[in-house]
Amino acid sequence: MAKRLSPQDMLFLYGETPSSMMHVAALMPFTPPDDAPANYLRQMFEETRHLEVVEPWNLKLSHPRMLFRPDQSWVKDEKFDIDYHVRRSALASPGDERELGILVSRLHSQNIDFTRPPWELHFIEGLEGGRFAIYMKIHHSLVDGYTGNKILERSMSTDPTLRDQPLFFNVGPPSKKRSKTPAPPRNPVMSLVGGLLGGAVGGAQSVLNVGKALYNTQIRSDDEYGQITNSFQAPHSILNKHISRNRRFATQVYPFERLKSIGSKHDATVNDVALTIIGGGLRAFLDQLGELPEKPLVAFLPVNIRPKDDVGGGNAVGTILTTMGTDIEDPVDRLHTITASTKAAKGQLQNMSQTEVLAYTAGLMAPTAFQLASAMTGVRGPLPFTFNLCVSNVPGPRETLYLNGSRLEATYPVSIPMHGMALNITLESYADTLNFGFVGCRDALPHLQRLAVYTGDALDELDKLA
């Protein structure tokens, strides 16, 4: 049975180009159990070959060669080829973290094949110490980061002794809970009238709510509204260039409690602290290149708008904008500025429905069209841009996970650069750590790995002064 794509899912298809690719990924290094045989990885895969590949992993586009068709649907791939989707790679043993990053950069630079279900999984052998890694790539139109994380969590275990675990593509989605209490019978005429009146009243109220929030964001500058970053504040920078298909990937990992401790001293969240050290890293990185703008960089932050304990599926994401404080040298002052900015921006989303948040997001991000046109043509217009980069924070599992006895060491997100936004940084919490994945255009941003190093330096500096 065909399943229509949502409008948000369709946007990721419409954004797909040979150099601006809309797939996301995760890099997951593992430490195998002490009793792992030499053919451990091959055995793990062979044991899953006979199992059914379940939705959404067996779904492909109904019209893969016409991505812009408005009637795109997900349909079952009747000729699913597991050997195409699951592959083995190897580093020259013993492979280090730099070599692993280079391989992932190359894998992430390759386009997805839309004539098949849009995902790939690579087992990467040869890491030092007998370790291995899994690189999983998925097109964003199929699932978002939240959904992908939920599925990965369900395919692993907190029990290190458990074996014979199926891989994620063999694990079906959980069924959503349904109310056991039947709805009371209603007069069908009154139900129709009530539905129409309710829709009209609700629609009018939504327009007012969204309009008020956009007015507060874009126009007002009094009181706390002056802390809100609007759609016309991002400076022109090298982050907003036309990009190539080549990617560069770098990682960092920090103790979660270290960032939480800093935040608790300044009434800031862990995400505020993370944004602060990224801002410090960007300040040093761009200054070294001679490309640091006088005005602060602006990031757009995707916001998950699913209900608590939602099992996921498709895309459900809103957006806020925040300053990165790259014009502020003192890290504590930068933290206070970013905290005020994010609090004010989140305040606009309070008490909004999902539909209203999506409408607000559309209005907030509408000027991005000028930014994209500038990147595509190379013509710099007089207006500021809407944002310079994306910083996402995906909540991950808080317990250590195992896959057939192999301990998951970390989970590094690999996200999407695009024309007009050559850098994307995603954070993911895991166990007692916060994992950073930096991905950018190799040609627009040389030496991206230095940004990861400078972010660590910025954390050390903030920790000393906080």
Secondary structure, 3 states (H helix, E strand, C coil): CCEECCHHHHHHHHCCCCCCCCEEEEEEEEECCCCCCCCHHHHHHHCCCCCCCCCCCCEEECCCCCCCCCCCEEEECCCCCHHHHEEEEEEEEEECHHHHHHHHHHHHCCCCCCCCCCEEEEEEEEEHHHEEEEEEEEECCCECHHHHHHHHHHCCECCCCCCCCCCHHHCCCCCCCCCCCCCCCCCHHHHHHHHHHHHHHHHHHHHHHHHHHHHHHHCCCCHHHHHCCCCCCECCCHHHCCCCCCEEEEEEEEEHHHHHHHHHHCCCCHHHHHHHHHHHHHHHHHHHHCCCCCCCCEEEEEEECCCCCCCCCECCEEEEEEECCCCCCCHHHHHHHHHHHHHHHHHCCCCCCHHHHHHHHHHHHCCHHHHHHHHHHCCCCCCCECCCEEEEEECCCCCCCEECCEEECCCEEECCCECCECEEEEEEEECCEEEEEEEEECCCCCCCHHHHHHHHHHHHHHHHHC
